[in-house]
Amino acid sequence: MPEIEKLPLHVDARGWLMVGPEGGAYTYATCCLPGAVKAWHRHQEHTDRMWCVSGTARIVTAVLWGGEDAEPDDVVTMWYEVKEHIVGPLSPKMVTVPPGVWHGFEALGGEPCVIVNCPDAPYDPDDEEKAPPDAIPFGWGEAAW
């Protein structure tokens, strides 16, 4: 007989997150509602592998160059290399985000998007660092096409 396992569902104002079953490959799906931004975060240890299975998403990656270890009085210029990736069923691409790279995403086109992520390790809150959407200069909500 088939087995049915209830999966954890986390809902907030930006959309939802559903975590896959334990054991085997670790996978989760997350929905981003139009106008919401799920950014920024980065991991120190694990790699994310994301693709969009419904709607259209803009996945954005950012790498900080210079200044990360500077003292507050140092005159240091910090800048980010920011790249955006438009993904969806009609533009099927997997975005691989290695450790240390800031990333986030938003839905495009006025419809929710669903992102599937198959990271190389289960979620560990001690491995994740978060920052608000305006922490890195990027035009969230601006037209991507």
N, CA, C and O atoms as a GROMACS GRO file, in nm:
protein
  580
    1MET      N    1   0.084  -0.119   0.000
    1MET     CA    2   0.000   0.000   0.000
    1MET      C    3   0.088   0.125   0.000
    1MET      O    4   0.194   0.127   0.063
    2PRO      N    5   0.045   0.229  -0.069
    2PRO     CA    6   0.121   0.355  -0.066
    2PRO      C    7   0.117   0.417   0.073
    2PRO      O    8   0.021   0.401   0.148
    3GLU      N    9   0.223   0.489   0.104
    3GLU     CA   10   0.229   0.563   0.230
    3GLU      C   11   0.209   0.711   0.202
    3GLU      O   12   0.258   0.763   0.102
    4ILE      N   13   0.138   0.776   0.289
    4ILE     CA   14   0.115   0.920   0.278
    4ILE      C   15   0.182   0.987   0.397
    4ILE      O   16   0.160   0.949   0.512
    5GLU      N   17   0.265   1.086   0.369
    5GLU     CA   18   0.335   1.160   0.474
    5GLU      C   19   0.299   1.307   0.460
    5GLU      O   20   0.319   1.366   0.354
    6LYS      N   21   0.248   1.367   0.566
    6LYS     CA   22   0.217   1.509   0.565
    6LYS      C   23   0.349   1.587   0.567
    6LYS      O   24   0.438   1.558   0.647
    7LEU      N   25   0.360   1.686   0.479
    7LEU     CA   26   0.482   1.765   0.468
    7LEU      C   27   0.464   1.898   0.540
    7LEU      O   28   0.354   1.954   0.539
    8PRO      N   29   0.569   1.949   0.603
    8PRO     CA   30   0.560   2.078   0.672
    8PRO      C   31   0.534   2.191   0.572
    8PRO      O   32   0.599   2.198   0.467
    9LEU      N   33   0.442   2.279   0.605
    9LEU     CA   34   0.408   2.395   0.522
    9LEU      C   35   0.421   2.519   0.609
    9LEU      O   36   0.360   2.529   0.715
   10HIS      N   37   0.502   2.616   0.562
   10HIS     CA   38   0.523   2.742   0.633
   10HIS      C   39   0.470   2.854   0.544
   10HIS      O   40   0.512   2.866   0.429
   11VAL      N   41   0.379   2.936   0.595
   11VAL     CA   42   0.313   3.040   0.518
   11VAL      C   43   0.342   3.176   0.582
   11VAL      O   44   0.335   3.190   0.704
   12ASP      N   45   0.374   3.276   0.498
   12ASP     CA   46   0.384   3.413   0.546
   12ASP      C   47   0.331   3.506   0.436
   12ASP      O   48   0.278   3.458   0.336
   13ALA      N   49   0.346   3.636   0.455
   13ALA     CA   50   0.290   3.733   0.361
   13ALA      C   51   0.353   3.728   0.222
   13ALA      O   52   0.296   3.780   0.127
   14ARG      N   53   0.471   3.666   0.210
   14ARG     CA   54   0.540   3.659   0.081
   14ARG      C   55   0.501   3.537  -0.001
   14ARG      O   56   0.522   3.535  -0.122
   15GLY      N   57   0.443   3.434   0.064
   15GLY     CA   58   0.410   3.310  -0.006
   15GLY      C   59   0.417   3.193   0.089
   15GLY      O   60   0.377   3.204   0.205
   16TRP      N   61   0.470   3.080   0.040
   16TRP     CA   62   0.479   2.961   0.125
   16TRP      C   63   0.608   2.885   0.097
   16TRP      O   64   0.676   2.908  -0.003
   17LEU      N   65   0.639   2.794   0.188
   17LEU     CA   66   0.756   2.706   0.177
   17LEU      C   67   0.712   2.568   0.222
   17LEU      O   68   0.659   2.552   0.332
   18MET      N   69   0.733   2.468   0.138
   18MET     CA   70   0.700   2.329   0.171
   18MET      C   71   0.828   2.247   0.168
   18MET      O   72   0.896   2.241   0.065
   19VAL      N   73   0.860   2.184   0.279
   19VAL     CA   74   0.982   2.105   0.291
   19VAL      C   75   0.953   1.961   0.252
   19VAL      O   76   0.853   1.903   0.295
   20GLY      N   77   1.041   1.903   0.171
   20GLY     CA   78   1.025   1.765   0.127
   20GLY      C   79   1.046   1.667   0.241
   20GLY      O   80   1.084   1.706   0.351
   21PRO      N   81   1.021   1.540   0.215
   21PRO     CA   82   1.033   1.439   0.320
   21PRO      C   83   1.177   1.419   0.363
   21PRO      O   84   1.271   1.443   0.287
   22GLU      N   85   1.193   1.375   0.487
   22GLU     CA   86   1.327   1.345   0.537
   22GLU      C   87   1.374   1.213   0.478
   22GLU      O   88   1.294   1.127   0.443
   23GLY      N   89   1.504   1.198   0.469
   23GLY     CA   90   1.561   1.078   0.408
   23GLY      C   91   1.573   1.098   0.259
   23GLY      O   92   1.491   1.168   0.199
   24GLY      N   93   1.672   1.042   0.198
   24GLY     CA   94   1.692   1.060   0.055
   24GLY      C   95   1.739   1.201   0.027
   24GLY      O   96   1.799   1.265   0.113
   25ALA      N   97   1.712   1.249  -0.093
   25ALA     CA   98   1.754   1.383  -0.133
   25ALA      C   99   1.670   1.487  -0.058
   25ALA      O  100   1.550   1.468  -0.038
   26TYR      N  101   1.733   1.595  -0.018
   26TYR     CA  102   1.663   1.704   0.048
   26TYR      C  103   1.613   1.800  -0.059
   26TYR      O  104   1.692   1.851  -0.138
   27THR      N  105   1.483   1.824  -0.062
   27THR     CA  106   1.422   1.911  -0.162
   27THR      C  107   1.313   1.992  -0.097
   27THR      O  108   1.245   1.945  -0.005
   28TYR      N  109   1.295   2.115  -0.144
   28TYR     CA  110   1.179   2.191  -0.100
   28TYR      C  111   1.128   2.277  -0.213
   28TYR      O  112   1.200   2.307  -0.308
   29ALA      N  113   1.001   2.318  -0.202
   29ALA     CA  114   0.938   2.409  -0.297
   29ALA      C  115   0.892   2.531  -0.220
   29ALA      O  116   0.846   2.520  -0.106
   30THR      N  117   0.904   2.648  -0.283
   30THR     CA  118   0.859   2.771  -0.221
   30THR      C  119   0.786   2.856  -0.323
   30THR      O  120   0.826   2.865  -0.439
   31CYS      N  121   0.678   2.918  -0.280
   31CYS     CA  122   0.598   3.006  -0.365
   31CYS      C  123   0.627   3.150  -0.326
   31CYS      O  124   0.629   3.184  -0.207
   32CYS      N  125   0.649   3.233  -0.425
   32CYS     CA  126   0.668   3.376  -0.402
   32CYS      C  127   0.552   3.449  -0.469
   32CYS      O  128   0.530   3.435  -0.589
   33LEU      N  129   0.478   3.526  -0.391
   33LEU     CA  130   0.363   3.598  -0.443
   33LEU      C  131   0.407   3.723  -0.517
   33LEU      O  132   0.513   3.778  -0.487
   34PRO      N  133   0.328   3.770  -0.615
   34PRO     CA  134   0.363   3.892  -0.689
   34PRO      C  135   0.382   4.009  -0.592
   34PRO      O  136   0.304   4.028  -0.500
   35GLY      N  137   0.486   4.085  -0.615
   35GLY     CA  138   0.517   4.200  -0.531
   35GLY      C  139   0.600   4.167  -0.408
   35GLY      O  140   0.650   4.258  -0.342
   36ALA      N  141   0.617   4.039  -0.377
   36ALA     CA  142   0.698   3.998  -0.262
   36ALA      C  143   0.841   3.970  -0.308
   36ALA      O  144   0.864   3.933  -0.423
   37VAL      N  145   0.935   3.989  -0.218
   37VAL     CA  146   1.076   3.960  -0.244
   37VAL      C  147   1.124   3.867  -0.134
   37VAL      O  148   1.103   3.894  -0.016
   38LYS      N  149   1.188   3.759  -0.172
   38LYS     CA  150   1.251   3.668  -0.076
   38LYS      C  151   1.402   3.684  -0.091
   38LYS      O  152   1.466   3.612  -0.168
   39ALA      N  153   1.456   3.780  -0.017
   39ALA     CA  154   1.599   3.811  -0.025
   39ALA      C  155   1.636   3.890   0.101
   39ALA      O  156   1.548   3.943   0.169
   40TRP      N  157   1.759   3.896   0.129
   40TRP     CA  158   1.877   3.825   0.081
   40TRP      C  159   1.916   3.719   0.184
   40TRP      O  160   1.884   3.732   0.302
   41HIS      N  161   1.983   3.615   0.138
   41HIS     CA  162   2.045   3.520   0.231
   41HIS      C  163   2.161   3.451   0.161
   41HIS      O  164   2.171   3.449   0.038
   42ARG      N  165   2.248   3.393   0.243
   42ARG     CA  166   2.360   3.316   0.190
   42ARG      C  167   2.394   3.207   0.290
   42ARG      O  168   2.359   3.215   0.408
   43HIS      N  169   2.462   3.105   0.240
   43HIS     CA  170   2.503   2.992   0.323
   43HIS      C  171   2.656   2.986   0.323
   43HIS      O  172   2.721   3.020   0.224
   44GLN      N  173   2.710   2.942   0.434
   44GLN     CA  174   2.856   2.927   0.445
   44GLN      C  175   2.902   2.789   0.399
   44GLN      O  176   3.017   2.774   0.356
   45GLU      N  177   2.816   2.690   0.408
   45GLU     CA  178   2.857   2.553   0.380
   45GLU      C  179   2.790   2.490   0.258
   45GLU      O  180   2.856   2.422   0.180
   46HIS      N  181   2.660   2.512   0.240
   46HIS     CA  182   2.592   2.434   0.136
   46HIS      C  183   2.566   2.514   0.009
   46HIS      O  184   2.568   2.637   0.008
   47THR      N  185   2.541   2.439  -0.098
   47THR     CA  186   2.512   2.493  -0.230
   47THR      C  187   2.364   2.474  -0.259
   47THR      O  188   2.309   2.365  -0.237
   48ASP      N  189   2.298   2.580  -0.308
   48ASP     CA  190   2.158   2.571  -0.352
   48ASP      C  191   2.155   2.543  -0.501
   48ASP      O  192   2.239   2.592  -0.576
   49ARG      N  193   2.057   2.462  -0.543
   49ARG     CA  194   2.033   2.434  -0.686
   49ARG      C  195   1.884   2.458  -0.709
   49ARG      O  196   1.802   2.375  -0.670
   50MET      N  197   1.851   2.571  -0.773
   50MET     CA  198   1.712   2.616  -0.783
   50MET      C  199   1.666   2.627  -0.928
   50MET      O  200   1.744   2.661  -1.018
   51TRP      N  201   1.536   2.598  -0.948
   51TRP     CA  202   1.472   2.622  -1.076
   51TRP      C  203   1.326   2.655  -1.051
   51TRP      O  204   1.272   2.624  -0.945
   52CYS      N  205   1.264   2.718  -1.148
   52CYS     CA  206   1.125   2.764  -1.136
   52CYS      C  207   1.035   2.670  -1.215
   52CYS      O  208   1.055   2.650  -1.335
   53VAL      N  209   0.934   2.614  -1.148
   53VAL     CA  210   0.846   2.516  -1.213
   53VAL      C  211   0.709   2.574  -1.248
   53VAL      O  212   0.632   2.511  -1.319
   54SER      N  213   0.678   2.695  -1.199
   54SER     CA  214   0.550   2.758  -1.228
   54SER      C  215   0.568   2.909  -1.220
   54SER      O  216   0.634   2.960  -1.130
   55GLY      N  217   0.508   2.980  -1.315
   55GLY     CA  218   0.526   3.125  -1.320
   55GLY      C  219   0.663   3.159  -1.375
   55GLY      O  220   0.730   3.075  -1.436
   56THR      N  221   0.704   3.282  -1.354
   56THR     CA  222   0.836   3.327  -1.396
   56THR      C  223   0.902   3.395  -1.276
   56THR      O  224   0.838   3.473  -1.205
   57ALA      N  225   1.028   3.364  -1.254
   57ALA     CA  226   1.101   3.420  -1.140
   57ALA      C  227   1.227   3.490  -1.186
   57ALA      O  228   1.286   3.457  -1.289
   58ARG      N  229   1.265   3.588  -1.106
   58ARG     CA  230   1.396   3.650  -1.122
   58ARG      C  231   1.476   3.608  -1.000
   58ARG      O  232   1.449   3.651  -0.888
   59ILE      N  233   1.576   3.522  -1.024
   59ILE     CA  234   1.668   3.481  -0.918
   59ILE      C  235   1.791   3.570  -0.931
   59ILE      O  236   1.850   3.580  -1.039
   60VAL      N  237   1.830   3.633  -0.822
   60VAL     CA  238   1.942   3.729  -0.824
   60VAL      C  239   2.052   3.679  -0.732
   60VAL      O  240   2.026   3.636  -0.620
   61THR      N  241   2.176   3.686  -0.781
   61THR     CA  242   2.292   3.648  -0.702
   61THR      C  243   2.382   3.771  -0.686
   61THR      O  244   2.389   3.855  -0.776
   62ALA      N  245   2.451   3.780  -0.573
   62ALA     CA  246   2.539   3.893  -0.548
   62ALA      C  247   2.660   3.846  -0.468
   62ALA      O  248   2.648   3.773  -0.370
   63VAL      N  249   2.777   3.889  -0.514
   63VAL     CA  250   2.903   3.858  -0.446
   63VAL      C  251   2.963   3.990  -0.400
   63VAL      O  252   2.977   4.083  -0.479
   64LEU      N  253   2.998   3.999  -0.271
   64LEU     CA  254   3.060   4.118  -0.214
   64LEU      C  255   3.210   4.115  -0.243
   64LEU      O  256   3.277   4.015  -0.221
   65TRP      N  257   3.260   4.229  -0.292
   65TRP     CA  258   3.403   4.242  -0.318
   65TRP      C  259   3.457   4.355  -0.231
   65TRP      O  260   3.408   4.467  -0.239
   66GLY      N  261   3.556   4.326  -0.150
   66GLY     CA  262   3.624   4.429  -0.071
   66GLY      C  263   3.544   4.474   0.050
   66GLY      O  264   3.421   4.478   0.048
   67GLY      N  265   3.617   4.508   0.155
   67GLY     CA  266   3.556   4.572   0.269
   67GLY      C  267   3.489   4.484   0.372
   67GLY      O  268   3.452   4.533   0.478
   68GLU      N  269   3.473   4.356   0.345
   68GLU     CA  270   3.399   4.271   0.438
   68GLU      C  271   3.467   4.262   0.574
   68GLU      O  272   3.399   4.250   0.676
   69ASP      N  273   3.600   4.268   0.577
   69ASP     CA  274   3.673   4.259   0.703
   69ASP      C  275   3.728   4.394   0.749
   69ASP      O  276   3.810   4.400   0.840
   70ALA      N  277   3.681   4.503   0.686
   70ALA     CA  278   3.734   4.636   0.717
   70ALA      C  279   3.683   4.684   0.852
   70ALA      O  280   3.574   4.650   0.896
   71GLU      N  281   3.765   4.765   0.916
   71GLU     CA  282   3.724   4.832   1.039
   71GLU      C  283   3.633   4.950   1.002
   71GLU      O  284   3.643   5.001   0.890
   72PRO      N  285   3.545   4.994   1.092
   72PRO     CA  286   3.452   5.102   1.058
   72PRO      C  287   3.519   5.230   1.013
   72PRO      O  288   3.460   5.304   0.934
   73ASP      N  289   3.641   5.261   1.060
   73ASP     CA  290   3.708   5.386   1.022
   73ASP      C  291   3.786   5.374   0.892
   73ASP      O  292   3.833   5.476   0.840
   74ASP      N  293   3.802   5.254   0.837
   74ASP     CA  294   3.877   5.237   0.713
   74ASP      C  295   3.801   5.298   0.596
   74ASP      O  296   3.678   5.292   0.590
   75VAL      N  297   3.876   5.358   0.504
   75VAL     CA  298   3.816   5.407   0.381
   75VAL      C  299   3.827   5.293   0.281
   75VAL      O  300   3.931   5.273   0.218
   76VAL      N  301   3.719   5.220   0.267
   76VAL     CA  302   3.718   5.102   0.180
   76VAL      C  303   3.595   5.112   0.091
   76VAL      O  304   3.486   5.146   0.137
   77THR      N  305   3.613   5.081  -0.033
   77THR     CA  306   3.500   5.077  -0.124
   77THR      C  307   3.449   4.934  -0.133
   77THR      O  308   3.524   4.842  -0.168
   78MET      N  309   3.323   4.916  -0.100
   78MET     CA  310   3.259   4.785  -0.114
   78MET      C  311   3.169   4.791  -0.236
   78MET      O  312   3.099   4.890  -0.258
   79TRP      N  313   3.171   4.687  -0.315
   79TRP     CA  314   3.079   4.679  -0.426
   79TRP      C  315   3.038   4.536  -0.447
   79TRP      O  316   3.106   4.443  -0.403
   80TYR      N  317   2.928   4.518  -0.514
   80TYR     CA  318   2.871   4.386  -0.537
   80TYR      C  319   2.868   4.356  -0.685
   80TYR      O  320   2.837   4.443  -0.767
   81GLU      N  321   2.901   4.234  -0.719
   81GLU     CA  322   2.878   4.185  -0.855
   81GLU      C  323   2.740   4.117  -0.850
   81GLU      O  324   2.724   4.011  -0.790
   82VAL      N  325   2.643   4.180  -0.912
   82VAL     CA  326   2.504   4.134  -0.907
   82VAL      C  327   2.464   4.080  -1.044
   82VAL      O  328   2.488   4.144  -1.146
   83LYS      N  329   2.405   3.962  -1.044
   83LYS     CA  330   2.357   3.901  -1.169
   83LYS      C  331   2.213   3.857  -1.149
   83LYS      O  332   2.177   3.803  -1.044
   84GLU      N  333   2.131   3.879  -1.252
   84GLU     CA  334   1.993   3.833  -1.245
   84GLU      C  335   1.971   3.724  -1.349
   84GLU      O  336   2.029   3.727  -1.457
   85HIS      N  337   1.885   3.629  -1.312
   85HIS     CA  338   1.858   3.513  -1.396
   85HIS      C  339   1.706   3.499  -1.406
   85HIS      O  340   1.639   3.480  -1.305
   86ILE      N  341   1.652   3.509  -1.527
   86ILE     CA  342   1.508   3.495  -1.549
   86ILE      C  343   1.483   3.347  -1.579
   86ILE      O  344   1.538   3.292  -1.674
   87VAL      N  345   1.400   3.283  -1.496
   87VAL     CA  346   1.377   3.139  -1.509
   87VAL      C  347   1.228   3.109  -1.499
   87VAL      O  348   1.151   3.183  -1.438
   88GLY      N  349   1.190   2.998  -1.560
   88GLY     CA  350   1.051   2.952  -1.555
   88GLY      C  351   1.034   2.835  -1.650
   88GLY      O  352   1.130   2.796  -1.716
   89PRO      N  353   0.915   2.779  -1.658
   89PRO     CA  354   0.893   2.664  -1.747
   89PRO      C  355   0.928   2.693  -1.894
   89PRO      O  356   0.969   2.602  -1.966
   90LEU      N  357   0.913   2.818  -1.938
   90LEU     CA  358   0.948   2.851  -2.076
   90LEU      C  359   1.093   2.898  -2.089
   90LEU      O  360   1.139   2.925  -2.200
   91SER      N  361   1.163   2.907  -1.980
   91SER     CA  362   1.305   2.940  -1.976
   91SER      C  363   1.369   2.850  -1.871
   91SER      O  364   1.416   2.897  -1.768
   92PRO      N  365   1.371   2.718  -1.899
   92PRO     CA  366   1.414   2.621  -1.798
   92PRO      C  367   1.565   2.623  -1.774
   92PRO      O  368   1.644   2.575  -1.856
   93LYS      N  369   1.601   2.679  -1.660
   93LYS     CA  370   1.742   2.686  -1.621
   93LYS      C  371   1.752   2.655  -1.473
   93LYS      O  372   1.663   2.692  -1.396
   94MET      N  373   1.858   2.588  -1.435
   94MET     CA  374   1.887   2.568  -1.293
   94MET      C  375   1.996   2.668  -1.254
   94MET      O  376   2.098   2.678  -1.321
   95VAL      N  377   1.973   2.740  -1.145
   95VAL     CA  378   2.070   2.836  -1.094
   95VAL      C  379   2.139   2.769  -0.974
   95VAL      O  380   2.074   2.737  -0.875
   96THR      N  381   2.269   2.748  -0.985
   96THR     CA  382   2.348   2.688  -0.877
   96THR      C  383   2.418   2.801  -0.803
   96THR      O  384   2.493   2.879  -0.861
   97VAL      N  385   2.392   2.808  -0.672
   97VAL     CA  386   2.446   2.916  -0.589
   97VAL      C  387   2.542   2.854  -0.488
   97VAL      O  388   2.499   2.787  -0.394
   98PRO      N  389   2.673   2.876  -0.506
   98PRO     CA  390   2.771   2.817  -0.415
   98PRO      C  391   2.773   2.889  -0.279
   98PRO      O  392   2.715   2.996  -0.264
   99PRO      N  393   2.840   2.830  -0.182
   99PRO     CA  394   2.851   2.893  -0.050
   99PRO      C  395   2.910   3.034  -0.060
   99PRO      O  396   2.996   3.061  -0.144
  100GLY      N  397   2.861   3.124   0.027
  100GLY     CA  398   2.914   3.260   0.034
  100GLY      C  399   2.850   3.359  -0.061
  100GLY      O  400   2.879   3.478  -0.054
  101VAL      N  401   2.762   3.313  -0.151
  101VAL     CA  402   2.700   3.402  -0.248
  101VAL      C  403   2.560   3.442  -0.199
  101VAL      O  404   2.477   3.356  -0.171
  102TRP      N  405   2.537   3.572  -0.188
  102TRP     CA  406   2.405   3.622  -0.150
  102TRP      C  407   2.308   3.593  -0.262
  102TRP      O  408   2.345   3.600  -0.379
  103HIS      N  409   2.182   3.561  -0.229
  103HIS     CA  410   2.083   3.536  -0.333
  103HIS      C  411   1.942   3.559  -0.280
  103HIS      O  412   1.917   3.560  -0.159
  104GLY      N  413   1.852   3.576  -0.376
  104GLY     CA  414   1.710   3.595  -0.345
  104GLY      C  415   1.632   3.589  -0.474
  104GLY      O  416   1.689   3.572  -0.582
  105PHE      N  417   1.499   3.603  -0.463
  105PHE     CA  418   1.418   3.597  -0.583
  105PHE      C  419   1.286   3.668  -0.564
  105PHE      O  420   1.245   3.700  -0.452
  106GLU      N  421   1.219   3.691  -0.678
  106GLU     CA  422   1.086   3.751  -0.681
  106GLU      C  423   1.010   3.696  -0.800
  106GLU      O  424   1.069   3.648  -0.897
  107ALA      N  425   0.877   3.703  -0.791
  107ALA     CA  426   0.790   3.663  -0.902
  107ALA      C  427   0.784   3.777  -1.002
  107ALA      O  428   0.784   3.894  -0.965
  108LEU      N  429   0.778   3.742  -1.130
  108LEU     CA  430   0.762   3.841  -1.236
  108LEU      C  431   0.629   3.819  -1.307
  108LEU      O  432   0.573   3.710  -1.303
  109GLY      N  433   0.579   3.923  -1.371
  109GLY     CA  434   0.462   3.908  -1.456
  109GLY      C  435   0.328   3.906  -1.384
  109GLY      O  436   0.227   3.871  -1.445
  110GLY      N  437   0.323   3.940  -1.257
  110GLY     CA  438   0.196   3.948  -1.188
  110GLY      C  439   0.137   3.816  -1.142
  110GLY      O  440   0.025   3.814  -1.090
  111GLU      N  441   0.209   3.707  -1.160
  111GLU     CA  442   0.162   3.575  -1.115
  111GLU      C  443   0.259   3.519  -1.012
  111GLU      O  444   0.377   3.552  -1.016
  112PRO      N  445   0.211   3.436  -0.920
  112PRO     CA  446   0.304   3.371  -0.827
  112PRO      C  447   0.404   3.283  -0.903
  112PRO      O  448   0.375   3.235  -1.013
  113CYS      N  449   0.519   3.263  -0.845
  113CYS     CA  450   0.615   3.168  -0.900
  113CYS      C  451   0.642   3.062  -0.795
  113CYS      O  452   0.633   3.087  -0.675
  114VAL      N  453   0.676   2.943  -0.842
  114VAL     CA  454   0.713   2.834  -0.753
  114VAL      C  455   0.854   2.791  -0.788
  114VAL      O  456   0.884   2.752  -0.900
  115ILE      N  457   0.941   2.800  -0.687
  115ILE     CA  458   1.081   2.763  -0.700
  115ILE      C  459   1.101   2.629  -0.629
  115ILE      O  460   1.054   2.609  -0.517
  116VAL      N  461   1.172   2.538  -0.695
  116VAL     CA  462   1.213   2.413  -0.632
  116VAL      C  463   1.363   2.424  -0.608
  116VAL      O  464   1.438   2.468  -0.695
  117ASN      N  465   1.406   2.384  -0.488
  117ASN     CA  466   1.547   2.387  -0.454
  117ASN      C  467   1.588   2.248  -0.408
  117ASN      O  468   1.520   2.184  -0.328
  118CYS      N  469   1.700   2.202  -0.460
  118CYS     CA  470   1.757   2.074  -0.421
  118CYS      C  471   1.900   2.100  -0.374
  118CYS      O  472   1.995   2.072  -0.447
  119PRO      N  473   1.915   2.154  -0.251
  119PRO     CA  474   2.049   2.184  -0.202
  119PRO      C  475   2.128   2.056  -0.175
  119PRO      O  476   2.071   1.947  -0.167
  120ASP      N  477   2.258   2.072  -0.160
  120ASP     CA  478   2.343   1.955  -0.139
  120ASP      C  479   2.348   1.910   0.007
  120ASP      O  480   2.419   1.816   0.040
  121ALA      N  481   2.272   1.978   0.095
  121ALA     CA  482   2.264   1.939   0.236
  121ALA      C  483   2.132   1.988   0.294
  121ALA      O  484   2.077   2.087   0.245
  122PRO      N  485   2.080   1.920   0.394
  122PRO     CA  486   1.956   1.967   0.459
  122PRO      C  487   1.974   2.106   0.520
  122PRO      O  488   2.086   2.148   0.550
  123TYR      N  489   1.864   2.176   0.537
  123TYR     CA  490   1.866   2.310   0.595
  123TYR      C  491   1.925   2.309   0.736
  123TYR      O  492   1.889   2.225   0.819
  124ASP      N  493   2.014   2.402   0.761
  124ASP     CA  494   2.074   2.420   0.892
  124ASP      C  495   2.070   2.570   0.922
  124ASP      O  496   2.141   2.647   0.858
  125PRO      N  497   1.988   2.614   1.018
  125PRO     CA  498   1.976   2.757   1.046
  125PRO      C  499   2.109   2.822   1.085
  125PRO      O  500   2.126   2.942   1.067
  126ASP      N  501   2.202   2.745   1.139
  126ASP     CA  502   2.333   2.800   1.175
  126ASP      C  503   2.420   2.828   1.052
  126ASP      O  504   2.521   2.898   1.062
  127ASP      N  505   2.382   2.773   0.936
  127ASP     CA  506   2.457   2.791   0.812
  127ASP      C  507   2.406   2.911   0.732
  127ASP      O  508   2.468   2.950   0.633
  128GLU      N  509   2.294   2.969   0.773
  128GLU     CA  510   2.230   3.074   0.694
  128GLU      C  511   2.249   3.211   0.757
  128GLU      O  512   2.233   3.228   0.878
  129GLU      N  513   2.283   3.308   0.674
  129GLU     CA  514   2.290   3.448   0.714
  129GLU      C  515   2.186   3.524   0.631
  129GLU      O  516   2.178   3.503   0.510
  130LYS      N  517   2.107   3.611   0.695
  130LYS     CA  518   2.001   3.684   0.625
  130LYS      C  519   2.027   3.834   0.629
  130LYS      O  520   2.093   3.885   0.719
  131ALA      N  521   1.974   3.902   0.527
  131ALA     CA  522   1.980   4.048   0.519
  131ALA      C  523   1.851   4.095   0.451
  131ALA      O  524   1.793   4.021   0.372
  132PRO      N  525   1.806   4.218   0.479
  132PRO     CA  526   1.683   4.267   0.416
  132PRO      C  527   1.702   4.297   0.267
  132PRO      O  528   1.815   4.312   0.221
  133PRO      N  529   1.592   4.304   0.191
  133PRO     CA  530   1.602   4.325   0.046
  133PRO      C  531   1.682   4.449   0.005
  133PRO      O  532   1.742   4.450  -0.102
  134ASP      N  533   1.684   4.554   0.087
  134ASP     CA  534   1.756   4.676   0.050
  134ASP      C  535   1.902   4.676   0.098
  134ASP      O  536   1.970   4.777   0.082
  135ALA      N  537   1.949   4.566   0.155
  135ALA     CA  538   2.087   4.560   0.205
  135ALA      C  539   2.190   4.561   0.092
  135ALA      O  540   2.302   4.607   0.112
  136ILE      N  541   2.152   4.512  -0.024
  136ILE     CA  542   2.239   4.509  -0.141
  136ILE      C  543   2.168   4.589  -0.249
  136ILE      O  544   2.051   4.565  -0.276
  137PRO      N  545   2.238   4.684  -0.311
  137PRO     CA  546   2.173   4.766  -0.414
  137PRO      C  547   2.126   4.683  -0.533
  137PRO      O  548   2.207   4.629  -0.609
  138PHE      N  549   1.994   4.674  -0.548
  138PHE     CA  550   1.934   4.605  -0.661
  138PHE      C  551   1.791   4.656  -0.676
  138PHE      O  552   1.727   4.688  -0.576
  139GLY      N  553   1.741   4.662  -0.797
  139GLY     CA  554   1.608   4.716  -0.825
  139GLY      C  555   1.497   4.613  -0.816
  139GLY      O  556   1.432   4.583  -0.916
  140TRP      N  557   1.476   4.559  -0.696
  140TRP     CA  558   1.362   4.467  -0.680
  140TRP      C  559   1.234   4.539  -0.720
  140TRP      O  560   1.216   4.656  -0.687
  141GLY      N  561   1.147   4.469  -0.789
  141GLY     CA  562   1.019   4.528  -0.830
  141GLY      C  563   1.026   4.606  -0.960
  141GLY      O  564   0.922   4.645  -1.013
  142GLU      N  565   1.145   4.630  -1.012
  142GLU     CA  566   1.158   4.700  -1.140
  142GLU      C  567   1.140   4.600  -1.254
  142GLU      O  568   1.168   4.481  -1.238
  143ALA      N  569   1.095   4.650  -1.368
  143ALA     CA  570   1.073   4.563  -1.484
  143ALA      C  571   1.202   4.491  -1.522
  143ALA      O  572   1.309   4.550  -1.529
  144ALA      N  573   1.188   4.361  -1.546
  144ALA     CA  574   1.305   4.280  -1.583
  144ALA      C  575   1.312   4.258  -1.733
  144ALA      O  576   1.412   4.207  -1.783
  145TRP      N  577   1.210   4.296  -1.806
  145TRP     CA  578   1.212   4.278  -1.951
  145TRP      C  579   1.147   4.394  -2.021
  145TRP      O  580   1.140   4.396  -2.144
   0.00000   0.00000   0.00000
